[in-house]
Amino acid sequence: MIAHFKEDPNFDPAELPLIDQLGIHNLRVLTADILHGSVSGSGIFGTGWAEIKAFPQKGYDFVRWTGAEVEDEYALNTFIFLSQNTEVEAIFEREPLVYGAQNLSSSWWQSDWFGTYWNTESSWLYHVHLGWVHLPEAENQSEHAWVWIDRLESWYWTGNEVYPYLFDYQLNTWIWINLEQSAPSRIVFFEFASDLKNGSWRTK
Protein backbone atom coordinates (compact mmCIF):
# COMPACT_ATOMS: atom_id res chain seq x y z
CA MET A 1 0.00 0.00 0.00
CA ILE A 2 1.21 3.53 -0.76
CA ALA A 3 0.10 6.64 1.15
CA HIS A 4 -0.49 9.80 -0.89
CA PHE A 5 -0.53 13.34 0.56
CA LYS A 6 -1.54 16.72 -0.78
CA GLU A 7 -0.98 20.24 0.46
CA ASP A 8 -3.58 21.64 2.83
CA PRO A 9 -4.75 24.95 1.29
CA ASN A 10 -5.99 26.12 4.70
CA PHE A 11 -2.66 25.54 6.53
CA ASP A 12 -1.24 28.63 8.29
CA PRO A 13 2.57 28.31 9.01
CA ALA A 14 2.22 30.85 11.82
CA GLU A 15 0.24 28.26 13.75
CA LEU A 16 3.18 25.78 13.72
CA PRO A 17 4.34 25.34 17.35
CA LEU A 18 7.92 26.11 18.32
CA ILE A 19 10.27 23.20 19.03
CA ASP A 20 10.28 23.88 22.78
CA GLN A 21 6.49 23.92 22.77
CA LEU A 22 6.57 20.41 21.38
CA GLY A 23 8.74 19.32 24.33
CA ILE A 24 11.83 18.85 22.18
CA HIS A 25 15.16 20.23 23.41
CA ASN A 26 18.67 20.62 22.05
CA LEU A 27 21.43 19.12 24.25
CA ARG A 28 25.05 20.16 23.63
CA VAL A 29 27.70 18.10 25.42
CA LEU A 30 31.11 19.80 25.26
CA THR A 31 34.67 19.19 26.43
CA ALA A 32 36.95 21.91 27.80
CA ASP A 33 39.88 20.51 25.76
CA ILE A 34 39.62 17.66 23.23
CA LEU A 35 43.28 16.77 23.94
CA HIS A 36 42.31 16.03 27.54
CA GLY A 37 39.13 14.05 26.89
CA SER A 38 36.08 13.52 24.67
CA VAL A 39 32.34 13.36 25.30
CA SER A 40 29.13 11.94 23.88
CA GLY A 41 25.42 12.61 24.31
CA SER A 42 24.68 15.67 22.17
CA GLY A 43 21.40 15.62 20.25
CA ILE A 44 17.75 16.58 20.17
CA PHE A 45 15.56 14.93 22.79
CA GLY A 46 12.10 15.10 24.27
CA THR A 47 11.53 16.26 27.82
CA GLY A 48 13.07 13.74 30.17
CA TRP A 49 16.37 12.07 30.99
CA ALA A 50 19.27 11.90 28.51
CA GLU A 51 22.56 10.04 29.00
CA ILE A 52 25.92 11.83 28.79
CA LYS A 53 29.41 10.28 28.85
CA ALA A 54 33.00 11.48 29.30
CA PHE A 55 36.12 9.70 28.04
CA PRO A 56 39.46 10.91 29.50
CA GLN A 57 42.54 10.70 27.28
CA LYS A 58 45.53 8.77 28.55
CA GLY A 59 47.27 10.72 31.30
CA TYR A 60 44.13 12.66 32.29
CA ASP A 61 41.32 12.24 34.81
CA PHE A 62 37.70 13.31 34.54
CA VAL A 63 36.92 15.96 37.17
CA ARG A 64 33.24 16.94 36.86
CA TRP A 65 30.39 18.21 34.67
CA THR A 66 29.64 21.95 34.65
CA GLY A 67 27.08 24.24 33.08
CA ALA A 68 23.91 22.37 34.01
CA GLU A 69 22.57 20.17 36.78
CA VAL A 70 23.20 16.48 36.18
CA GLU A 71 22.30 13.40 38.20
CA ASP A 72 25.90 12.91 39.36
CA GLU A 73 28.32 15.69 38.37
CA TYR A 74 31.37 13.58 39.29
CA ALA A 75 30.41 10.45 37.30
CA LEU A 76 31.89 9.64 33.90
CA ASN A 77 28.54 8.27 32.75
CA THR A 78 25.45 9.99 34.12
CA PHE A 79 22.10 11.48 33.13
CA ILE A 80 20.72 14.97 32.71
CA PHE A 81 17.03 15.96 32.86
CA LEU A 82 15.99 18.06 29.88
CA SER A 83 13.20 20.60 30.12
CA GLN A 84 14.83 23.23 27.89
CA ASN A 85 17.78 23.66 25.54
CA THR A 86 20.83 22.72 27.63
CA GLU A 87 24.63 22.89 27.43
CA VAL A 88 26.93 20.86 29.69
CA GLU A 89 30.73 20.65 29.69
CA ALA A 90 33.15 17.95 30.88
CA ILE A 91 36.23 19.12 32.78
CA PHE A 92 39.41 17.03 32.72
CA GLU A 93 42.76 17.47 34.46
CA ARG A 94 46.17 15.84 34.18
CA GLU A 95 46.67 12.77 36.35
CA PRO A 96 48.92 13.50 39.33
CA LEU A 97 52.53 12.51 38.77
CA VAL A 98 52.59 11.18 42.33
CA TYR A 99 49.85 8.66 43.07
CA GLY A 100 47.00 10.14 45.10
CA ALA A 101 48.24 13.75 45.03
CA GLN A 102 45.71 16.60 45.01
CA ASN A 103 45.86 19.61 42.71
CA LEU A 104 46.32 22.77 44.79
CA SER A 105 46.61 25.52 42.14
CA SER A 106 48.99 26.88 39.50
CA SER A 107 50.47 23.39 38.87
CA TRP A 108 51.27 22.82 42.56
CA TRP A 109 50.29 19.43 43.98
CA GLN A 110 50.05 18.00 47.49
CA SER A 111 50.71 14.36 48.35
CA ASP A 112 49.86 13.03 51.81
CA TRP A 113 53.08 11.04 51.88
CA PHE A 114 55.45 12.70 49.38
CA GLY A 115 54.75 16.34 50.25
CA THR A 116 54.34 19.40 48.04
CA TYR A 117 55.69 19.66 44.52
CA TRP A 118 55.29 21.60 41.27
CA ASN A 119 54.58 19.78 37.99
CA THR A 120 53.11 20.63 34.60
CA GLU A 121 53.13 18.26 31.63
CA SER A 122 56.32 16.27 32.10
CA SER A 123 57.79 13.48 34.18
CA TRP A 124 59.91 16.01 36.12
CA LEU A 125 58.66 17.63 39.31
CA TYR A 126 60.10 20.31 41.58
CA HIS A 127 59.88 19.16 45.19
CA VAL A 128 59.98 21.66 48.06
CA HIS A 129 62.59 19.56 49.90
CA LEU A 130 64.32 17.52 47.20
CA GLY A 131 64.51 19.92 44.27
CA TRP A 132 64.22 18.40 40.79
CA VAL A 133 62.96 14.81 40.80
CA HIS A 134 62.25 12.55 37.81
CA LEU A 135 59.37 10.08 38.10
CA PRO A 136 58.91 7.77 35.08
CA GLU A 137 55.33 7.54 33.80
CA ALA A 138 55.16 3.82 34.54
CA GLU A 139 55.75 4.56 38.24
CA ASN A 140 53.15 7.26 38.84
CA GLN A 141 50.15 4.98 39.43
CA SER A 142 51.60 3.19 42.42
CA GLU A 143 52.04 4.02 46.10
CA HIS A 144 55.73 3.21 45.75
CA ALA A 145 58.15 4.18 42.99
CA TRP A 146 61.70 4.56 41.73
CA VAL A 147 62.63 8.24 41.48
CA TRP A 148 65.71 10.07 40.24
CA ILE A 149 66.76 12.85 42.61
CA ASP A 150 68.87 15.26 40.60
CA ARG A 151 70.79 16.79 43.52
CA LEU A 152 71.76 13.36 44.87
CA GLU A 153 72.54 12.05 41.35
CA SER A 154 71.03 8.63 41.89
CA TRP A 155 67.90 6.47 41.65
CA TYR A 156 65.97 5.86 44.84
CA TRP A 157 63.09 3.58 45.79
CA THR A 158 60.52 4.86 48.23
CA GLY A 159 56.81 4.70 48.99
CA ASN A 160 53.95 5.96 51.10
CA GLU A 161 54.82 3.66 54.01
CA VAL A 162 58.56 4.38 54.10
CA TYR A 163 59.20 7.97 52.92
CA PRO A 164 61.32 9.93 53.93
CA TYR A 165 63.36 6.69 53.97
CA LEU A 166 64.73 5.94 50.49
CA PHE A 167 66.76 3.05 49.13
CA ASP A 168 69.84 4.16 47.16
CA TYR A 169 70.23 2.01 44.05
CA GLN A 170 73.90 2.87 43.41
CA LEU A 171 75.15 2.43 46.99
CA ASN A 172 72.76 -0.41 47.81
CA THR A 173 71.83 1.15 51.11
CA TRP A 174 69.09 3.18 52.80
CA ILE A 175 69.03 6.89 53.59
CA TRP A 176 66.73 9.04 55.71
CA ILE A 177 65.96 12.59 54.55
CA ASN A 178 65.76 15.24 57.26
CA LEU A 179 62.84 17.18 55.80
CA GLU A 180 63.03 19.98 58.37
CA GLN A 181 66.59 20.88 57.35
CA SER A 182 66.39 20.04 53.65
CA ALA A 183 65.60 22.40 50.78
CA PRO A 184 66.11 22.28 47.00
CA SER A 185 69.53 23.91 47.46
CA ARG A 186 70.69 21.51 50.20
CA ILE A 187 69.53 18.00 51.11
CA VAL A 188 70.45 16.77 54.58
CA PHE A 189 70.24 13.00 55.04
CA PHE A 190 71.48 10.11 57.17
CA GLU A 191 73.17 7.32 55.22
CA PHE A 192 72.80 3.94 56.93
CA ALA A 193 75.60 1.39 57.08
CA SER A 194 74.98 -2.21 56.04
CA ASP A 195 73.76 -3.11 59.55
CA LEU A 196 70.97 -0.49 59.17
CA LYS A 197 71.83 0.82 62.65
CA ASN A 198 74.97 2.84 62.24
CA GLY A 199 75.81 5.36 59.56
CA SER A 200 76.73 8.98 58.98
CA TRP A 201 75.12 12.33 58.28
CA ARG A 202 75.65 13.85 54.85
CA THR A 203 74.73 17.09 53.12
CA LYS A 204 74.60 17.51 49.38
Secondary structure as the mmCIF struct_conf table of DSSP 4:
data_model
#
loop_
_struct_conf.conf_type_id
_struct_conf.id
_struct_conf.beg_label_comp_id
_struct_conf.beg_label_asym_id
_struct_conf.beg_label_seq_id
_struct_conf.end_label_comp_id
_struct_conf.end_label_asym_id
_struct_conf.end_label_seq_id
TURN_TY1_P TURN_TY1_P1 PRO A 9 ASN A 10
HELX_RH_3T_P HELX_RH_3T_P1 PRO A 13 GLU A 15
BEND BEND1 LEU A 16 LEU A 16
HELX_LH_PP_P HELX_LH_PP_P1 PRO A 17 LEU A 18
TURN_TY1_P TURN_TY1_P2 ILE A 19 ILE A 19
HELX_RH_3T_P HELX_RH_3T_P2 ASP A 20 LEU A 22
TURN_TY1_P TURN_TY1_P3 GLY A 23 GLY A 23
STRN STRN1 ILE A 24 THR A 31
BEND BEND2 ALA A 32 ALA A 32
TURN_TY1_P TURN_TY1_P4 ILE A 34 HIS A 36
STRN STRN2 GLY A 37 SER A 40
STRN STRN3 GLY A 43 GLY A 46
BEND BEND3 THR A 47 THR A 47
STRN STRN4 GLY A 48 PRO A 56
HELX_LH_PP_P HELX_LH_PP_P2 GLN A 57 GLN A 57
TURN_TY1_P TURN_TY1_P5 LYS A 58 GLY A 59
STRN STRN5 TYR A 60 THR A 66
BEND BEND4 GLY A 67 ALA A 68
BEND BEND5 GLU A 71 GLU A 71
TURN_TY1_P TURN_TY1_P6 GLU A 73 TYR A 74
BEND BEND6 LEU A 76 LEU A 76
STRN STRN6 ASN A 77 LEU A 82
BEND BEND7 SER A 83 GLN A 84
STRN STRN7 THR A 86 ARG A 94
HELX_LH_PP_P HELX_LH_PP_P3 GLU A 95 PRO A 96
BEND BEND8 LEU A 97 VAL A 98
TURN_TY1_P TURN_TY1_P7 TYR A 99 GLY A 100
STRN STRN8 GLN A 102 SER A 105
TURN_TY1_P TURN_TY1_P8 SER A 106 SER A 107
STRN STRN9 TRP A 108 SER A 111
TURN_TY1_P TURN_TY1_P9 ASP A 112 PHE A 114
STRN STRN10 GLY A 115 TRP A 118
BEND BEND9 THR A 120 SER A 123
STRN STRN11 TRP A 124 HIS A 127
TURN_TY1_P TURN_TY1_P10 VAL A 128 LEU A 130
STRN STRN12 GLY A 131 HIS A 134
HELX_RH_3T_P HELX_RH_3T_P3 GLU A 137 GLU A 139
TURN_TY1_P TURN_TY1_P11 ASN A 140 GLN A 141
BEND BEND10 SER A 142 GLU A 143
STRN STRN13 HIS A 144 ILE A 149
TURN_TY1_P TURN_TY1_P12 ASP A 150 GLU A 153
STRN STRN14 SER A 154 GLY A 159
TURN_TY1_P TURN_TY1_P13 ASN A 160 PRO A 164
STRN STRN15 TYR A 165 ASP A 168
TURN_TY1_P TURN_TY1_P14 TYR A 169 ASN A 172
STRN STRN16 THR A 173 ILE A 177
TURN_TY1_P TURN_TY1_P15 LEU A 179 GLN A 181
STRN STRN17 ALA A 183 ALA A 183
TURN_TY1_P TURN_TY1_P16 PRO A 184 SER A 185
STRN STRN18 ARG A 186 ARG A 186
STRN STRN19 VAL A 188 PHE A 192
TURN_TY1_P TURN_TY1_P17 SER A 194 ASP A 195
BEND BEND11 LEU A 196 LYS A 197
STRN STRN20 GLY A 199 THR A 203
#
